[in-house]
Amino acid sequence: MGDYNAMVSTGCAAATANHLVVQITISRQSGGDVAERRKNIQAFTVDFVPKVKKALGCMA
């Protein structure tokens, strides 16, 4: 987790992969409060990664 990015590595028991890595990066031109931006990045990541795992058929 950073001021402009987040990265998650998680297990994935799909037939094509045993791990899933998701990297999210936003523009460095994003202004505003750093704490608020980090909070928003974290909230997006926590919502997004499980959906990607489900779409890819990850069981772990």
ZANUTOR-421755 format. One record per atom (N, C-alpha, C, O, CB): residue number from 1; atom name; x, y, z. Coordinates in steps of 0.001 Angstrom, whole numbers, always signed. Each point is the difference from the previous one (the first is absolute). Glycine has a CB too. Layout:
BEGIN
REC;seq;atom;east;north;up
REC;NUM;CA;X;Y;Z
...
//
This chain:
BEGIN
REC;seq;atom;east;north;up
REC;1;N;+856;-1171;+0
REC;1;CA;-856;+1171;+0
REC;1;C;+892;+1221;+0
REC;1;O;+919;+113;+812
REC;1;CB;-2779;-1329;+406
REC;2;N;+1584;+2129;-2134
REC;2;CA;+765;+1227;-59
REC;2;C;-922;+1185;-215
REC;2;O;-1223;-131;+32
REC;2;CB;+3190;-1126;-921
REC;3;N;-1365;+2409;+670
REC;3;CA;-784;+1210;-225
REC;3;C;-711;-15;-1349
REC;3;O;-1026;+658;-171
REC;3;CB;+2629;+576;+1614
REC;4;N;-1058;-1984;-2401
REC;4;CA;-572;-35;-1356
REC;4;C;-206;-1416;-524
REC;4;O;-292;-175;-1183
REC;4;CB;+1392;+2348;+752
REC;5;N;-954;-3193;+1288
REC;5;CA;-119;-1371;-502
REC;5;C;-329;-990;+1103
REC;5;O;+76;+302;+1191
REC;5;CB;+1533;+271;-2981
REC;6;N;-1975;-1762;+1347
REC;6;CA;-203;-1133;+901
REC;6;C;+343;-1261;-779
REC;6;O;-202;-66;-1212
REC;6;CB;-1618;+1277;+2548
REC;7;N;+2338;-2209;-633
REC;7;CA;+286;-1274;-633
REC;7;C;-432;-1107;+956
REC;7;O;+272;+50;+1199
REC;7;CB;+1673;+931;-2528
REC;8;N;-2625;-1981;+769
REC;8;CA;-471;-1137;+777
REC;8;C;+495;-1268;-674
REC;8;O;-120;-154;-1215
REC;8;CB;-1931;+1423;+2018
REC;9;N;+2606;-2171;-15
REC;9;CA;+367;-1326;-469
REC;9;C;-813;-982;+837
REC;9;O;+31;+42;+1229
REC;9;CB;+2346;+675;-1946
REC;10;N;-3104;-1601;+38
REC;10;CA;-887;-911;+706
REC;10;C;-16;-1362;-702
REC;10;O;+290;-106;-1192
REC;10;CB;-1702;+2056;+1980
REC;11;N;+1076;-2956;-40
REC;11;CA;-96;-1332;-576
REC;11;C;-1159;-106;-975
REC;11;O;-1013;+688;+132
REC;11;CB;+2023;-1615;+1936
REC;12;N;-839;+43;-3055
REC;12;CA;-1037;-218;-1005
REC;12;C;+95;-1455;-442
REC;12;O;+996;-413;-595
REC;12;CB;-935;+2854;-186
REC;13;N;-1082;-3199;+1069
REC;13;CA;+17;-1419;-348
REC;13;C;-700;-262;-1335
REC;13;O;-721;-987;-150
REC;13;CB;+759;+428;+2590
REC;14;N;+181;+1447;-3399
REC;14;CA;-566;-194;-1335
REC;14;C;+862;-985;-785
REC;14;O;+1150;-256;+358
REC;14;CB;-2124;+2593;-330
REC;15;N;+421;-2869;-1071
REC;15;CA;+740;-956;-828
REC;15;C;+1206;+644;-684
REC;15;O;+967;-688;-327
REC;15;CB;-3097;-560;-40
REC;16;N;+2079;+2544;+153
REC;16;CA;+1067;+685;-742
REC;16;C;+991;+761;+876
REC;16;O;+1022;+466;-503
REC;16;CB;-2621;-277;-1344
REC;17;N;+1322;-53;+3145
REC;17;CA;+901;+771;+869
REC;17;C;-174;-403;+1453
REC;17;O;-1096;-357;+432
REC;17;CB;+1019;+2266;-2044
REC;18;N;+1182;-1847;+2369
REC;18;CA;-107;-283;+1428
REC;18;C;+121;+1257;+850
REC;18;O;-174;-51;+1218
REC;18;CB;+1113;-2200;-1659
REC;19;N;-640;+3382;-198
REC;19;CA;+46;+1291;+685
REC;19;C;-573;+1080;-913
REC;19;O;+32;-110;-1225
REC;19;CB;+1994;-617;+2562
REC;20;N;-2537;+1751;-715
REC;20;CA;-514;+1161;-715
REC;20;C;+671;+1233;+587
REC;20;O;+29;+179;+1217
REC;20;CB;-2265;-1316;-1704
REC;21;N;+2774;+1983;-379
REC;21;CA;+594;+1263;+425
REC;21;C;-762;+1120;-684
REC;21;O;-123;+22;-1224
REC;21;CB;+2415;-1078;+1571
REC;22;N;-2802;+1985;+449
REC;22;CA;-738;+1145;-523
REC;22;C;+755;+1260;+407
REC;22;O;+274;+220;+1180
REC;22;CB;-2511;-1455;-1060
REC;23;N;+2565;+2053;-1106
REC;23;CA;+661;+1274;+275
REC;23;C;-905;+1122;-485
REC;23;O;-445;+3;-1148
REC;23;CB;+2754;-1049;+947
REC;24;N;-2572;+1988;+1081
REC;24;CA;-864;+1139;-313
REC;24;C;+839;+1261;+150
REC;24;O;+614;+224;+1043
REC;24;CB;-2727;-1442;-261
REC;25;N;+2136;+2032;-1818
REC;25;CA;+766;+1234;+12
REC;25;C;-891;+1139;-480
REC;25;O;-711;-137;-996
REC;25;CB;+2871;-1124;+594
REC;26;N;-2120;+2372;+1104
REC;26;CA;-750;+1176;-442
REC;26;C;+992;+1087;-397
REC;26;O;+1180;-59;+345
REC;26;CB;-3141;-519;+1170
REC;27;N;+1473;+1546;-2229
REC;27;CA;+836;+1075;-521
REC;27;C;+672;+787;+1120
REC;27;O;-614;+284;+1028
REC;27;CB;-887;-136;-3012
REC;28;N;+2751;+194;+1777
REC;28;CA;+727;+853;+945
REC;28;C;-564;+1414;+0
REC;28;O;+316;+790;+890
REC;28;CB;+1745;-2173;-1232
REC;29;N;-2879;+1708;-629
REC;29;CA;-624;+1318;-61
REC;29;C;-1225;+83;+910
REC;29;O;-599;+1063;+160
REC;29;CB;+1431;-817;-2506
REC;30;N;-1189;-1374;+2930
REC;30;CA;-1130;+5;+939
REC;30;C;+380;+866;+1193
REC;30;O;+1018;-227;+654
REC;30;CB;-1777;-2099;-1387
REC;31;N;-48;+3286;+995
REC;31;CA;+290;+903;+1108
REC;31;C;-791;-374;+1226
REC;31;O;-444;-1139;+144
REC;31;CB;+940;+2947;-1756
REC;32;N;-665;-873;+2473
REC;32;CA;-817;-208;+1188
REC;32;C;+761;-561;+1170
REC;32;O;+1226;-108;-22
REC;32;CB;-3110;-230;-1464
REC;33;N;+1142;-14;+2498
REC;33;CA;+539;-503;+1248
REC;33;C;+549;-1413;-171
REC;33;O;-701;-885;-490
REC;33;CB;-916;+2322;+1745
REC;34;N;+2860;-1649;-856
REC;34;CA;+655;-1304;-165
REC;34;C;-718;-1082;+804
REC;34;O;-208;-1106;-500
REC;34;CB;+2400;+2269;+126
REC;35;N;-2565;-858;+1595
REC;35;CA;-686;-998;+834
REC;35;C;-1324;-423;-636
REC;35;O;-343;-1182;+15
REC;35;CB;+1418;+2166;+2039
REC;36;N;-1804;-47;-2600
REC;36;CA;-1274;-307;-664
REC;36;C;+233;-829;-1258
REC;36;O;-733;-953;-266
REC;36;CB;-254;+3080;+1169
REC;37;N;+2018;-1760;-1683
REC;37;CA;+316;-744;-1222
REC;37;C;+370;-1438;+350
REC;37;O;-474;-929;-654
REC;37;CB;+1260;+3050;-476
REC;38;N;+43;-2322;+2138
REC;38;CA;+390;-1355;+416
REC;38;C;-1218;-794;+472
REC;38;O;-125;-1186;-304
REC;38;CB;+2405;+2042;+954
REC;39;N;-3162;-214;+82
REC;39;CA;-1234;-645;+462
REC;39;C;-836;-460;-1200
REC;39;O;-540;-1106;+4
REC;39;CB;+552;+2536;+2091
REC;40;N;-116;-582;-3115
REC;40;CA;-771;-346;-1195
REC;40;C;+656;-1126;-791
REC;40;O;-687;-888;-503
REC;40;CB;-137;+3237;+406
REC;41;N;+2144;-2316;-15
REC;41;CA;+712;-1074;-701
REC;41;C;-225;-1324;+724
REC;41;O;-264;-1021;-635
REC;41;CB;+2010;+2659;-187
REC;42;N;-1643;-1620;+2140
REC;42;CA;-193;-1222;+777
REC;42;C;-1427;-522;-153
REC;42;O;-204;-1199;-192
REC;42;CB;+1947;+1972;+1827
REC;43;N;-2714;+104;-1553
REC;43;CA;-1402;-417;-140
REC;43;C;-246;-607;-1376
REC;43;O;-672;-1025;-113
REC;43;CB;-30;+2827;+1718
REC;44;N;+1236;-1184;-2645
REC;44;CA;-158;-532;-1360
REC;44;C;+644;-1377;-102
REC;44;O;-593;-929;-548
REC;44;CB;+571;+3267;-394
REC;45;N;+1232;-2468;+1468
REC;45;CA;+744;-1258;-91
REC;45;C;-732;-1128;+718
REC;45;O;-126;-1102;-533
REC;45;CB;+2263;+2398;+401
REC;46;N;-2616;-1023;+1331
REC;46;CA;-721;-1016;+787
REC;46;C;-1281;-437;-712
REC;46;O;-413;-1153;+130
REC;46;CB;+1355;+2135;+1990
REC;47;N;-1560;-96;-2855
REC;47;CA;-1207;-334;-763
REC;47;C;+334;-721;-1301
REC;47;O;-696;-940;-385
REC;47;CB;-435;+2925;+1384
REC;48;N;+2191;-1552;-1676
REC;48;CA;+338;-464;-1344
REC;48;C;+629;-1392;-30
REC;48;O;-390;-829;-822
REC;48;CB;+695;+3198;+209
REC;49;N;+650;-2637;+1483
REC;49;CA;+758;-1256;-66
REC;49;C;-892;-1237;+134
REC;49;O;+163;-928;-792
REC;49;CB;+1786;+2145;+1747
REC;50;N;-2870;-1282;-14
REC;50;CA;-866;-1188;+50
REC;50;C;-818;-203;-1288
REC;50;O;-264;-1136;-392
REC;50;CB;+134;+1447;+2868
REC;51;N;-260;+762;-3115
REC;51;CA;-746;-110;-1257
REC;51;C;+878;-574;-1105
REC;51;O;-465;-803;-809
REC;51;CB;-962;+2748;+1491
REC;52;N;+2694;-1539;-722
REC;52;CA;+936;-552;-987
REC;52;C;+225;-1482;+269
REC;52;O;+4;-814;-924
REC;52;CB;+1120;+3060;+684
REC;53;N;-936;-2591;+1513
REC;53;CA;+191;-1414;+348
REC;53;C;-1189;-844;-432
REC;53;O;+170;-1097;-532
REC;53;CB;+1243;+1788;+2470
REC;54;N;-2595;-187;-1713
REC;54;CA;-1203;-734;-389
REC;54;C;-84;-140;-1525
REC;54;O;-312;-1071;-519
REC;54;CB;-862;+1919;+2585
REC;55;N;+1458;+246;-2767
REC;55;CA;-60;-28;-1471
REC;55;C;+1009;-984;-596
REC;55;O;-255;-597;-1046
REC;55;CB;-501;+2982;+1078
REC;56;N;+1897;-2552;+630
REC;56;CA;+1022;-914;-492
REC;56;C;-175;-1427;+511
REC;56;O;+745;-897;-392
REC;56;CB;+786;+2830;+269
REC;57;N;-2501;-2140;+985
REC;57;CA;-253;-1335;+515
REC;57;C;+952;-432;+1096
REC;57;O;+218;-1195;+195
REC;57;CB;-1105;+653;-2396
REC;58;N;+1449;+1486;+2912
REC;58;CA;+893;-328;+1134
REC;58;C;-831;-564;+1141
REC;58;O;-1062;+527;+330
REC;58;CB;+2694;+1299;-992
REC;59;N;-1148;-2883;+1249
REC;59;CA;-723;-598;+1117
REC;59;C;+677;+316;+1329
REC;59;O;-622;-144;+1051
REC;59;CB;-164;-1682;-2568
REC;60;N;+2051;+2254;+1493
REC;60;CA;+734;+307;+1241
REC;60;C;+149;+1494;+157
REC;60;O;+588;+463;+978
REC;60;CB;+653;-2632;-1129
//
